[in-house]
Amino acid sequence: MNIKSIAIAAIIGSLGGAALSSLLIKNQQHELEERLIKSPPIVVVDFAKMAMQYPEGASSIELEGLMMKTNEAVIKLREAGYLVIDAGAVVSAPDDVYLPEDFIK
């Protein structure tokens, strides 16, 4: 075999390998995008932190009203397609997935 044949074979092999790799990567990316579309957005609610912010000396009626607001907010999130998780069940999560405190007020 001469050098020209070896060079042509190397180029053809490289192009074939690159094309196959590109095809496999695009397929995997497509599968990942489909999975992300099917996954609901997540919001973490820190119920313990919210309870600590209830006003001191509040009557049981006031506390019940605050808890109702919290439950209504959770229901709205669920109806909007969110997966609502209690912060007590979360080991670690980015700050932007936690429900903002002003959402319930």
Biopython code that builds the backbone (N, CA, C, O; Angstrom):
import numpy as np
from Bio.PDB.StructureBuilder import StructureBuilder

atoms = [
    (1, "MET", "N", (0.847, -1.180, 0.000)),
    (1, "MET", "CA", (0.000, 0.000, 0.000)),
    (1, "MET", "C", (0.889, 1.239, 0.000)),
    (1, "MET", "O", (1.923, 1.299, 0.665)),
    (2, "ASN", "N", (0.458, 2.184, -0.745)),
    (2, "ASN", "CA", (1.229, 3.423, -0.766)),
    (2, "ASN", "C", (0.616, 4.424, 0.233)),
    (2, "ASN", "O", (-0.453, 4.194, 0.798)),
    (3, "ILE", "N", (1.312, 5.507, 0.419)),
    (3, "ILE", "CA", (0.915, 6.525, 1.396)),
    (3, "ILE", "C", (-0.415, 7.169, 1.005)),
    (3, "ILE", "O", (-1.220, 7.517, 1.870)),
    (4, "LYS", "N", (-0.637, 7.325, -0.283)),
    (4, "LYS", "CA", (-1.880, 7.945, -0.752)),
    (4, "LYS", "C", (-3.089, 7.093, -0.352)),
    (4, "LYS", "O", (-4.097, 7.638, 0.096)),
    (5, "SER", "N", (-3.009, 5.793, -0.501)),
    (5, "SER", "CA", (-4.105, 4.892, -0.130)),
    (5, "SER", "C", (-4.359, 4.930, 1.374)),
    (5, "SER", "O", (-5.506, 4.926, 1.822)),
    (6, "ILE", "N", (-3.284, 4.966, 2.141)),
    (6, "ILE", "CA", (-3.408, 5.021, 3.603)),
    (6, "ILE", "C", (-4.061, 6.336, 4.025)),
    (6, "ILE", "O", (-4.926, 6.343, 4.901)),
    (7, "ALA", "N", (-3.657, 7.441, 3.415)),
    (7, "ALA", "CA", (-4.223, 8.749, 3.746)),
    (7, "ALA", "C", (-5.711, 8.799, 3.404)),
    (7, "ALA", "O", (-6.513, 9.304, 4.190)),
    (8, "ILE", "N", (-6.078, 8.279, 2.241)),
    (8, "ILE", "CA", (-7.489, 8.264, 1.831)),
    (8, "ILE", "C", (-8.309, 7.404, 2.799)),
    (8, "ILE", "O", (-9.402, 7.799, 3.203)),
    (9, "ALA", "N", (-7.787, 6.239, 3.169)),
    (9, "ALA", "CA", (-8.490, 5.363, 4.108)),
    (9, "ALA", "C", (-8.653, 6.044, 5.468)),
    (9, "ALA", "O", (-9.702, 5.923, 6.100)),
    (10, "ALA", "N", (-7.621, 6.759, 5.920)),
    (10, "ALA", "CA", (-7.689, 7.459, 7.205)),
    (10, "ALA", "C", (-8.734, 8.571, 7.164)),
    (10, "ALA", "O", (-9.490, 8.757, 8.117)),
    (11, "ILE", "N", (-8.770, 9.306, 6.056)),
    (11, "ILE", "CA", (-9.742, 10.397, 5.913)),
    (11, "ILE", "C", (-11.163, 9.837, 5.875)),
    (11, "ILE", "O", (-12.053, 10.353, 6.551)),
    (12, "ILE", "N", (-11.377, 8.793, 5.092)),
    (12, "ILE", "CA", (-12.710, 8.180, 4.996)),
    (12, "ILE", "C", (-13.139, 7.617, 6.354)),
    (12, "ILE", "O", (-14.291, 7.773, 6.758)),
    (13, "GLY", "N", (-12.224, 6.972, 7.043)),
    (13, "GLY", "CA", (-12.528, 6.430, 8.374)),
    (13, "GLY", "C", (-12.858, 7.526, 9.372)),
    (13, "GLY", "O", (-13.779, 7.387, 10.177)),
    (14, "SER", "N", (-12.106, 8.615, 9.317)),
    (14, "SER", "CA", (-12.358, 9.742, 10.221)),
    (14, "SER", "C", (-13.713, 10.374, 9.951)),
    (14, "SER", "O", (-14.462, 10.670, 10.883)),
    (15, "LEU", "N", (-14.031, 10.582, 8.678)),
    (15, "LEU", "CA", (-15.321, 11.176, 8.317)),
    (15, "LEU", "C", (-16.479, 10.263, 8.728)),
    (15, "LEU", "O", (-17.496, 10.732, 9.238)),
    (16, "GLY", "N", (-16.318, 8.969, 8.503)),
    (16, "GLY", "CA", (-17.359, 8.016, 8.900)),
    (16, "GLY", "C", (-17.558, 7.994, 10.407)),
    (16, "GLY", "O", (-18.689, 7.971, 10.892)),
    (17, "GLY", "N", (-16.458, 8.001, 11.141)),
    (17, "GLY", "CA", (-16.541, 8.011, 12.607)),
    (17, "GLY", "C", (-17.183, 9.287, 13.130)),
    (17, "GLY", "O", (-17.989, 9.250, 14.060)),
    (18, "ALA", "N", (-16.820, 10.423, 12.528)),
    (18, "ALA", "CA", (-17.400, 11.702, 12.944)),
    (18, "ALA", "C", (-18.895, 11.742, 12.647)),
    (18, "ALA", "O", (-19.679, 12.220, 13.468)),
    (19, "ALA", "N", (-19.292, 11.245, 11.485)),
    (19, "ALA", "CA", (-20.710, 11.240, 11.119)),
    (19, "ALA", "C", (-21.509, 10.339, 12.056)),
    (19, "ALA", "O", (-22.597, 10.709, 12.498)),
    (20, "LEU", "N", (-20.977, 9.170, 12.356)),
    (20, "LEU", "CA", (-21.658, 8.245, 13.253)),
    (20, "LEU", "C", (-21.759, 8.824, 14.663)),
    (20, "LEU", "O", (-22.809, 8.731, 15.298)),
    (21, "SER", "N", (-20.686, 9.415, 15.147)),
    (21, "SER", "CA", (-20.700, 10.040, 16.474)),
    (21, "SER", "C", (-21.725, 11.164, 16.538)),
    (21, "SER", "O", (-22.468, 11.273, 17.514)),
    (22, "SER", "N", (-21.768, 11.990, 15.514)),
    (22, "SER", "CA", (-22.724, 13.094, 15.464)),
    (22, "SER", "C", (-24.155, 12.572, 15.493)),
    (22, "SER", "O", (-25.005, 13.124, 16.192)),
    (23, "LEU", "N", (-24.417, 11.526, 14.748)),
    (23, "LEU", "CA", (-25.753, 10.936, 14.709)),
    (23, "LEU", "C", (-26.150, 10.392, 16.078)),
    (23, "LEU", "O", (-27.276, 10.608, 16.526)),
    (24, "LEU", "N", (-25.245, 9.695, 16.739)),
    (24, "LEU", "CA", (-25.537, 9.142, 18.061)),
    (24, "LEU", "C", (-25.777, 10.244, 19.089)),
    (24, "LEU", "O", (-26.683, 10.135, 19.915)),
    (25, "ILE", "N", (-24.976, 11.298, 19.041)),
    (25, "ILE", "CA", (-25.133, 12.406, 19.986)),
    (25, "ILE", "C", (-26.464, 13.114, 19.771)),
    (25, "ILE", "O", (-27.148, 13.451, 20.738)),
    (26, "LYS", "N", (-26.840, 13.344, 18.519)),
    (26, "LYS", "CA", (-28.123, 13.993, 18.228)),
    (26, "LYS", "C", (-29.282, 13.140, 18.727)),
    (26, "LYS", "O", (-30.261, 13.671, 19.250)),
    (27, "ASN", "N", (-29.180, 11.828, 18.570)),
    (27, "ASN", "CA", (-30.228, 10.932, 19.041)),
    (27, "ASN", "C", (-30.350, 11.003, 20.561)),
    (27, "ASN", "O", (-31.459, 11.078, 21.089)),
    (28, "GLN", "N", (-29.228, 10.979, 21.263)),
    (28, "GLN", "CA", (-29.247, 11.061, 22.720)),
    (28, "GLN", "C", (-29.784, 12.412, 23.184)),
    (28, "GLN", "O", (-30.534, 12.477, 24.158)),
    (29, "GLN", "N", (-29.413, 13.474, 22.506)),
    (29, "GLN", "CA", (-29.894, 14.805, 22.860)),
    (29, "GLN", "C", (-31.405, 14.887, 22.663)),
    (29, "GLN", "O", (-32.109, 15.469, 23.488)),
    (30, "HIS", "N", (-31.898, 14.310, 21.583)),
    (30, "HIS", "CA", (-33.337, 14.306, 21.315)),
    (30, "HIS", "C", (-34.088, 13.555, 22.419)),
    (30, "HIS", "O", (-35.133, 14.014, 22.879)),
    (31, "GLU", "N", (-33.565, 12.414, 22.838)),
    (31, "GLU", "CA", (-34.188, 11.638, 23.912)),
    (31, "GLU", "C", (-34.203, 12.432, 25.215)),
    (31, "GLU", "O", (-35.197, 12.408, 25.942)),
    (32, "LEU", "N", (-33.120, 13.129, 25.513)),
    (32, "LEU", "CA", (-33.046, 13.939, 26.728)),
    (32, "LEU", "C", (-34.043, 15.091, 26.678)),
    (32, "LEU", "O", (-34.703, 15.384, 27.675)),
    (33, "GLU", "N", (-34.156, 15.741, 25.528)),
    (33, "GLU", "CA", (-35.111, 16.840, 25.379)),
    (33, "GLU", "C", (-36.543, 16.345, 25.547)),
    (33, "GLU", "O", (-37.358, 17.027, 26.168)),
    (34, "GLU", "N", (-36.863, 15.181, 25.009)),
    (34, "GLU", "CA", (-38.198, 14.607, 25.179)),
    (34, "GLU", "C", (-38.479, 14.313, 26.647)),
    (34, "GLU", "O", (-39.582, 14.550, 27.138)),
    (35, "ARG", "N", (-37.483, 13.799, 27.334)),
    (35, "ARG", "CA", (-37.648, 13.492, 28.761)),
    (35, "ARG", "C", (-37.866, 14.766, 29.566)),
    (35, "ARG", "O", (-38.693, 14.789, 30.477)),
    (36, "LEU", "N", (-37.135, 15.821, 29.241)),
    (36, "LEU", "CA", (-37.303, 17.090, 29.945)),
    (36, "LEU", "C", (-38.683, 17.690, 29.702)),
    (36, "LEU", "O", (-39.270, 18.291, 30.601)),
    (37, "ILE", "N", (-39.197, 17.527, 28.494)),
    (37, "ILE", "CA", (-40.536, 18.037, 28.185)),
    (37, "ILE", "C", (-41.583, 17.320, 29.032)),
    (37, "ILE", "O", (-42.552, 17.937, 29.475)),
    (38, "LYS", "N", (-41.394, 16.033, 29.256)),
    (38, "LYS", "CA", (-42.349, 15.247, 30.033)),
    (38, "LYS", "C", (-42.210, 15.471, 31.537)),
    (38, "LYS", "O", (-43.153, 15.198, 32.279)),
    (39, "SER", "N", (-41.067, 15.956, 32.004)),
    (39, "SER", "CA", (-40.839, 16.161, 33.430)),
    (39, "SER", "C", (-41.482, 17.466, 33.878)),
    (39, "SER", "O", (-41.298, 18.499, 33.235)),
    (40, "PRO", "N", (-42.240, 17.431, 34.982)),
    (40, "PRO", "CA", (-42.870, 18.668, 35.444)),
    (40, "PRO", "C", (-41.844, 19.593, 36.096)),
    (40, "PRO", "O", (-40.820, 19.133, 36.601)),
    (41, "PRO", "N", (-42.124, 20.903, 36.084)),
    (41, "PRO", "CA", (-41.253, 21.810, 36.830)),
    (41, "PRO", "C", (-41.407, 21.518, 38.325)),
    (41, "PRO", "O", (-42.457, 21.051, 38.767)),
    (42, "ILE", "N", (-40.378, 21.791, 39.082)),
    (42, "ILE", "CA", (-40.363, 21.465, 40.511)),
    (42, "ILE", "C", (-40.307, 22.742, 41.328)),
    (42, "ILE", "O", (-39.593, 23.685, 40.987)),
    (43, "VAL", "N", (-41.075, 22.757, 42.417)),
    (43, "VAL", "CA", (-40.982, 23.845, 43.384)),
    (43, "VAL", "C", (-40.892, 23.205, 44.769)),
    (43, "VAL", "O", (-41.628, 22.272, 45.089)),
    (44, "VAL", "N", (-39.973, 23.728, 45.582)),
    (44, "VAL", "CA", (-39.777, 23.233, 46.938)),
    (44, "VAL", "C", (-40.393, 24.245, 47.893)),
    (44, "VAL", "O", (-40.093, 25.437, 47.826)),
    (45, "VAL", "N", (-41.258, 23.764, 48.783)),
    (45, "VAL", "CA", (-41.935, 24.633, 49.740)),
    (45, "VAL", "C", (-41.406, 24.318, 51.137)),
    (45, "VAL", "O", (-41.449, 23.174, 51.590)),
    (46, "ASP", "N", (-40.908, 25.348, 51.808)),
    (46, "ASP", "CA", (-40.379, 25.188, 53.163)),
    (46, "ASP", "C", (-41.489, 25.515, 54.162)),
    (46, "ASP", "O", (-41.604, 26.644, 54.639)),
    (47, "PHE", "N", (-42.302, 24.504, 54.467)),
    (47, "PHE", "CA", (-43.441, 24.703, 55.363)),
    (47, "PHE", "C", (-42.988, 25.077, 56.769)),
    (47, "PHE", "O", (-43.635, 25.892, 57.426)),
    (48, "ALA", "N", (-41.894, 24.498, 57.239)),
    (48, "ALA", "CA", (-41.401, 24.808, 58.583)),
    (48, "ALA", "C", (-40.997, 26.278, 58.679)),
    (48, "ALA", "O", (-41.300, 26.943, 59.670)),
    (49, "LYS", "N", (-40.321, 26.780, 57.663)),
    (49, "LYS", "CA", (-39.906, 28.184, 57.652)),
    (49, "LYS", "C", (-41.127, 29.100, 57.615)),
    (49, "LYS", "O", (-41.153, 30.136, 58.279)),
    (50, "MET", "N", (-42.135, 28.714, 56.838)),
    (50, "MET", "CA", (-43.356, 29.517, 56.773)),
    (50, "MET", "C", (-44.054, 29.556, 58.126)),
    (50, "MET", "O", (-44.523, 30.608, 58.560)),
    (51, "ALA", "N", (-44.119, 28.408, 58.788)),
    (51, "ALA", "CA", (-44.778, 28.351, 60.096)),
    (51, "ALA", "C", (-44.046, 29.222, 61.110)),
    (51, "ALA", "O", (-44.673, 29.817, 61.987)),
    (52, "MET", "N", (-42.727, 29.298, 60.994)),
    (52, "MET", "CA", (-41.945, 30.136, 61.920)),
    (52, "MET", "C", (-42.230, 31.619, 61.695)),
    (52, "MET", "O", (-42.021, 32.434, 62.594)),
    (53, "GLN", "N", (-42.700, 31.967, 60.517)),
    (53, "GLN", "CA", (-42.956, 33.369, 60.207)),
    (53, "GLN", "C", (-44.382, 33.801, 60.540)),
    (53, "GLN", "O", (-44.732, 34.969, 60.375)),
    (54, "TYR", "N", (-45.205, 32.861, 61.008)),
    (54, "TYR", "CA", (-46.547, 33.250, 61.430)),
    (54, "TYR", "C", (-46.398, 34.207, 62.609)),
    (54, "TYR", "O", (-45.503, 34.025, 63.435)),
    (55, "PRO", "N", (-47.244, 35.208, 62.703)),
    (55, "PRO", "CA", (-47.104, 36.191, 63.783)),
    (55, "PRO", "C", (-47.308, 35.560, 65.161)),
    (55, "PRO", "O", (-48.178, 34.711, 65.356)),
    (56, "GLU", "N", (-46.477, 36.004, 66.110)),
    (56, "GLU", "CA", (-46.620, 35.509, 67.482)),
    (56, "GLU", "C", (-47.928, 36.009, 68.065)),
    (56, "GLU", "O", (-48.355, 37.131, 67.793)),
    (57, "GLY", "N", (-48.546, 35.180, 68.856)),
    (57, "GLY", "CA", (-49.791, 35.563, 69.500)),
    (57, "GLY", "C", (-50.991, 35.545, 68.579)),
    (57, "GLY", "O", (-52.058, 36.036, 68.946)),
    (58, "ALA", "N", (-50.838, 34.991, 67.395)),
    (58, "ALA", "CA", (-51.962, 34.921, 66.458)),
    (58, "ALA", "C", (-52.996, 33.930, 66.983)),
    (58, "ALA", "O", (-52.656, 32.899, 67.565)),
    (59, "SER", "N", (-54.244, 34.261, 66.768)),
    (59, "SER", "CA", (-55.315, 33.373, 67.218)),
    (59, "SER", "C", (-55.350, 32.133, 66.333)),
    (59, "SER", "O", (-54.754, 32.095, 65.256)),
    (60, "SER", "N", (-56.059, 31.129, 66.811)),
    (60, "SER", "CA", (-56.156, 29.894, 66.024)),
    (60, "SER", "C", (-56.886, 30.150, 64.708)),
    (60, "SER", "O", (-56.619, 29.480, 63.711)),
    (61, "ILE", "N", (-57.801, 31.110, 64.700)),
    (61, "ILE", "CA", (-58.512, 31.449, 63.463)),
    (61, "ILE", "C", (-57.546, 32.086, 62.463)),
    (61, "ILE", "O", (-57.587, 31.775, 61.273)),
    (62, "GLU", "N", (-56.674, 32.979, 62.950)),
    (62, "GLU", "CA", (-55.676, 33.609, 62.070)),
    (62, "GLU", "C", (-54.703, 32.566, 61.524)),
    (62, "GLU", "O", (-54.369, 32.576, 60.339)),
    (63, "LEU", "N", (-54.255, 31.670, 62.397)),
    (63, "LEU", "CA", (-53.332, 30.618, 61.961)),
    (63, "LEU", "C", (-53.992, 29.707, 60.927)),
    (63, "LEU", "O", (-53.362, 29.300, 59.950)),
    (64, "GLU", "N", (-55.258, 29.395, 61.152)),
    (64, "GLU", "CA", (-55.975, 28.555, 60.192)),
    (64, "GLU", "C", (-56.083, 29.259, 58.842)),
    (64, "GLU", "O", (-55.963, 28.622, 57.796)),
    (65, "GLY", "N", (-56.310, 30.571, 58.865)),
    (65, "GLY", "CA", (-56.370, 31.338, 57.617)),
    (65, "GLY", "C", (-55.042, 31.329, 56.884)),
    (65, "GLY", "O", (-55.004, 31.201, 55.661)),
    (66, "LEU", "N", (-53.947, 31.466, 57.633)),
    (66, "LEU", "CA", (-52.616, 31.434, 57.017)),
    (66, "LEU", "C", (-52.324, 30.059, 56.415)),
    (66, "LEU", "O", (-51.755, 29.957, 55.328)),
    (67, "MET", "N", (-52.718, 29.008, 57.130)),
    (67, "MET", "CA", (-52.503, 27.658, 56.607)),
    (67, "MET", "C", (-53.363, 27.415, 55.367)),
    (67, "MET", "O", (-52.936, 26.729, 54.439)),
    (68, "MET", "N", (-54.569, 27.975, 55.351)),
    (68, "MET", "CA", (-55.437, 27.845, 54.168)),
    (68, "MET", "C", (-54.796, 28.531, 52.965)),
    (68, "MET", "O", (-54.838, 28.003, 51.854)),
    (69, "LYS", "N", (-54.200, 29.716, 53.182)),
    (69, "LYS", "CA", (-53.520, 30.419, 52.084)),
    (69, "LYS", "C", (-52.376, 29.571, 51.538)),
    (69, "LYS", "O", (-52.174, 29.475, 50.327)),
    (70, "THR", "N", (-51.636, 28.963, 52.454)),
    (70, "THR", "CA", (-50.520, 28.107, 52.041)),
    (70, "THR", "C", (-51.034, 26.929, 51.218)),
    (70, "THR", "O", (-50.486, 26.622, 50.160)),
    (71, "ASN", "N", (-52.075, 26.277, 51.700)),
    (71, "ASN", "CA", (-52.644, 25.135, 50.967)),
    (71, "ASN", "C", (-53.191, 25.561, 49.612)),
    (71, "ASN", "O", (-53.039, 24.835, 48.630)),
    (72, "GLU", "N", (-53.825, 26.726, 49.545)),
    (72, "GLU", "CA", (-54.351, 27.224, 48.270)),
    (72, "GLU", "C", (-53.216, 27.481, 47.278)),
    (72, "GLU", "O", (-53.345, 27.196, 46.088)),
    (73, "ALA", "N", (-52.102, 28.022, 47.780)),
    (73, "ALA", "CA", (-50.950, 28.270, 46.911)),
    (73, "ALA", "C", (-50.392, 26.958, 46.366)),
    (73, "ALA", "O", (-50.028, 26.870, 45.193)),
    (74, "VAL", "N", (-50.327, 25.944, 47.222)),
    (74, "VAL", "CA", (-49.836, 24.633, 46.790)),
    (74, "VAL", "C", (-50.769, 24.039, 45.732)),
    (74, "VAL", "O", (-50.306, 23.461, 44.749)),
    (75, "ILE", "N", (-52.061, 24.180, 45.930)),
    (75, "ILE", "CA", (-53.032, 23.657, 44.956)),
    (75, "ILE", "C", (-52.886, 24.381, 43.623)),
    (75, "ILE", "O", (-52.933, 23.749, 42.567)),
    (76, "LYS", "N", (-52.711, 25.701, 43.662)),
    (76, "LYS", "CA", (-52.523, 26.468, 42.422)),
    (76, "LYS", "C", (-51.278, 25.997, 41.675)),
    (76, "LYS", "O", (-51.289, 25.858, 40.452)),
    (77, "LEU", "N", (-50.214, 25.755, 42.421)),
    (77, "LEU", "CA", (-48.980, 25.276, 41.793)),
    (77, "LEU", "C", (-49.198, 23.907, 41.153)),
    (77, "LEU", "O", (-48.768, 23.661, 40.026)),
    (78, "ARG", "N", (-49.866, 23.024, 41.881)),
    (78, "ARG", "CA", (-50.135, 21.684, 41.344)),
    (78, "ARG", "C", (-50.977, 21.769, 40.078)),
    (78, "ARG", "O", (-50.700, 21.090, 39.089)),
    (79, "GLU", "N", (-52.009, 22.611, 40.119)),
    (79, "GLU", "CA", (-52.877, 22.760, 38.950)),
    (79, "GLU", "C", (-52.136, 23.378, 37.764)),
    (79, "GLU", "O", (-52.500, 23.152, 36.610)),
    (80, "ALA", "N", (-51.091, 24.160, 38.058)),
    (80, "ALA", "CA", (-50.280, 24.755, 36.994)),
    (80, "ALA", "C", (-49.251, 23.765, 36.447)),
    (80, "ALA", "O", (-48.499, 24.089, 35.527)),
    (81, "GLY", "N", (-49.220, 22.551, 37.023)),
    (81, "GLY", "CA", (-48.327, 21.520, 36.505)),
    (81, "GLY", "C", (-47.038, 21.336, 37.277)),
    (81, "GLY", "O", (-46.156, 20.598, 36.836)),
    (82, "TYR", "N", (-46.908, 21.995, 38.425)),
    (82, "TYR", "CA", (-45.689, 21.880, 39.221)),
    (82, "TYR", "C", (-45.729, 20.644, 40.107)),
    (82, "TYR", "O", (-46.790, 20.229, 40.574)),
    (83, "LEU", "N", (-44.566, 20.071, 40.328)),
    (83, "LEU", "CA", (-44.380, 19.035, 41.325)),
    (83, "LEU", "C", (-43.961, 19.764, 42.595)),
    (83, "LEU", "O", (-42.894, 20.376, 42.633)),
    (84, "VAL", "N", (-44.793, 19.705, 43.639)),
    (84, "VAL", "CA", (-44.540, 20.447, 44.876)),
    (84, "VAL", "C", (-43.923, 19.491, 45.887)),
    (84, "VAL", "O", (-44.492, 18.443, 46.191)),
    (85, "ILE", "N", (-42.754, 19.862, 46.405)),
    (85, "ILE", "CA", (-42.027, 19.011, 47.345)),
    (85, "ILE", "C", (-41.795, 19.782, 48.636)),
    (85, "ILE", "O", (-41.446, 20.963, 48.610)),
    (86, "ASP", "N", (-41.991, 19.105, 49.770)),
    (86, "ASP", "CA", (-41.719, 19.702, 51.074)),
    (86, "ASP", "C", (-40.207, 19.790, 51.272)),
    (86, "ASP", "O", (-39.482, 18.831, 51.007)),
    (87, "ALA", "N", (-39.745, 20.935, 51.733)),
    (87, "ALA", "CA", (-38.306, 21.145, 51.927)),
    (87, "ALA", "C", (-37.718, 20.155, 52.925)),
    (87, "ALA", "O", (-36.521, 19.872, 52.879)),
    (88, "GLY", "N", (-38.539, 19.625, 53.824)),
    (88, "GLY", "CA", (-38.053, 18.640, 54.787)),
    (88, "GLY", "C", (-37.603, 17.346, 54.124)),
    (88, "GLY", "O", (-36.841, 16.579, 54.712)),
    (89, "ALA", "N", (-38.068, 17.100, 52.911)),
    (89, "ALA", "CA", (-37.699, 15.880, 52.186)),
    (89, "ALA", "C", (-36.551, 16.111, 51.209)),
    (89, "ALA", "O", (-36.136, 15.187, 50.510)),
    (90, "VAL", "N", (-36.037, 17.343, 51.159)),
    (90, "VAL", "CA", (-34.994, 17.696, 50.195)),
    (90, "VAL", "C", (-33.644, 17.748, 50.900)),
    (90, "VAL", "O", (-33.488, 18.435, 51.909)),
    (91, "VAL", "N", (-32.685, 17.031, 50.371)),
    (91, "VAL", "CA", (-31.329, 17.072, 50.921)),
    (91, "VAL", "C", (-30.627, 18.344, 50.467)),
    (91, "VAL", "O", (-29.987, 19.022, 51.271)),
    (92, "SER", "N", (-30.742, 18.666, 49.191)),
    (92, "SER", "CA", (-30.105, 19.862, 48.646)),
    (92, "SER", "C", (-30.801, 20.230, 47.344)),
    (92, "SER", "O", (-31.180, 19.366, 46.554)),
    (93, "ALA", "N", (-30.960, 21.541, 47.139)),
    (93, "ALA", "CA", (-31.589, 22.024, 45.906)),
    (93, "ALA", "C", (-31.113, 23.444, 45.648)),
    (93, "ALA", "O", (-30.766, 24.158, 46.589)),
    (94, "PRO", "N", (-31.089, 23.863, 44.392)),
    (94, "PRO", "CA", (-30.710, 25.246, 44.094)),
    (94, "PRO", "C", (-31.747, 26.213, 44.674)),
    (94, "PRO", "O", (-32.924, 25.875, 44.796)),
    (95, "ASP", "N", (-31.303, 27.394, 45.022)),
    (95, "ASP", "CA", (-32.183, 28.388, 45.640)),
    (95, "ASP", "C", (-33.371, 28.752, 44.762)),
    (95, "ASP", "O", (-34.445, 29.067, 45.276)),
    (96, "ASP", "N", (-33.195, 28.715, 43.456)),
    (96, "ASP", "CA", (-34.270, 29.171, 42.572)),
    (96, "ASP", "C", (-35.449, 28.205, 42.471)),
    (96, "ASP", "O", (-36.455, 28.557, 41.856)),
    (97, "VAL", "N", (-35.370, 27.010, 43.043)),
    (97, "VAL", "CA", (-36.523, 26.111, 43.020)),
    (97, "VAL", "C", (-37.382, 26.243, 44.274)),
    (97, "VAL", "O", (-38.466, 25.664, 44.343)),
    (98, "TYR", "N", (-36.911, 26.999, 45.264)),
    (98, "TYR", "CA", (-37.694, 27.210, 46.475)),
    (98, "TYR", "C", (-38.776, 28.255, 46.218)),
    (98, "TYR", "O", (-38.544, 29.242, 45.519)),
    (99, "LEU", "N", (-39.941, 28.033, 46.779)),
    (99, "LEU", "CA", (-41.062, 28.951, 46.625)),
    (99, "LEU", "C", (-40.735, 30.267, 47.317)),
    (99, "LEU", "O", (-40.390, 30.269, 48.499)),
    (100, "PRO", "N", (-40.837, 31.391, 46.603)),
    (100, "PRO", "CA", (-40.571, 32.685, 47.241)),
    (100, "PRO", "C", (-41.594, 32.962, 48.345)),
    (100, "PRO", "O", (-42.764, 32.598, 48.227)),
    (101, "GLU", "N", (-41.141, 33.602, 49.404)),
    (101, "GLU", "CA", (-42.009, 33.867, 50.549)),
    (101, "GLU", "C", (-43.200, 34.740, 50.172)),
    (101, "GLU", "O", (-44.286, 34.566, 50.724)),
    (102, "ASP", "N", (-43.018, 35.665, 49.251)),
    (102, "ASP", "CA", (-44.101, 36.584, 48.897)),
    (102, "ASP", "C", (-45.161, 35.940, 47.999)),
    (102, "ASP", "O", (-46.173, 36.573, 47.702)),
    (103, "PHE", "N", (-44.953, 34.715, 47.570)),
    (103, "PHE", "CA", (-45.922, 34.035, 46.705)),
    (103, "PHE", "C", (-47.226, 33.765, 47.444)),
    (103, "PHE", "O", (-48.296, 33.776, 46.836)),
    (104, "ILE", "N", (-47.147, 33.526, 48.733)),
    (104, "ILE", "CA", (-48.322, 33.141, 49.507)),
    (104, "ILE", "C", (-49.028, 34.350, 50.117)),
    (104, "ILE", "O", (-50.216, 34.263, 50.429)),
    (105, "LYS", "N", (-48.358, 35.437, 50.290)),
    (105, "LYS", "CA", (-48.968, 36.605, 50.947)),
    (105, "LYS", "C", (-50.051, 37.234, 50.165)),
    (105, "LYS", "O", (-50.640, 38.220, 50.608)),
]
sb = StructureBuilder()
sb.init_structure("model")
sb.init_model(0)
sb.init_chain("A")
sb.init_seg("    ")
for serial, (resi, resn, name, xyz) in enumerate(atoms, 1):
    if name == "N":
        sb.init_residue(resn, " ", resi, " ")
    sb.init_atom(name, np.array(xyz, "f"), 0.0, 1.0, " ", f" {name:<3s}", serial, name[0])
structure = sb.get_structure()
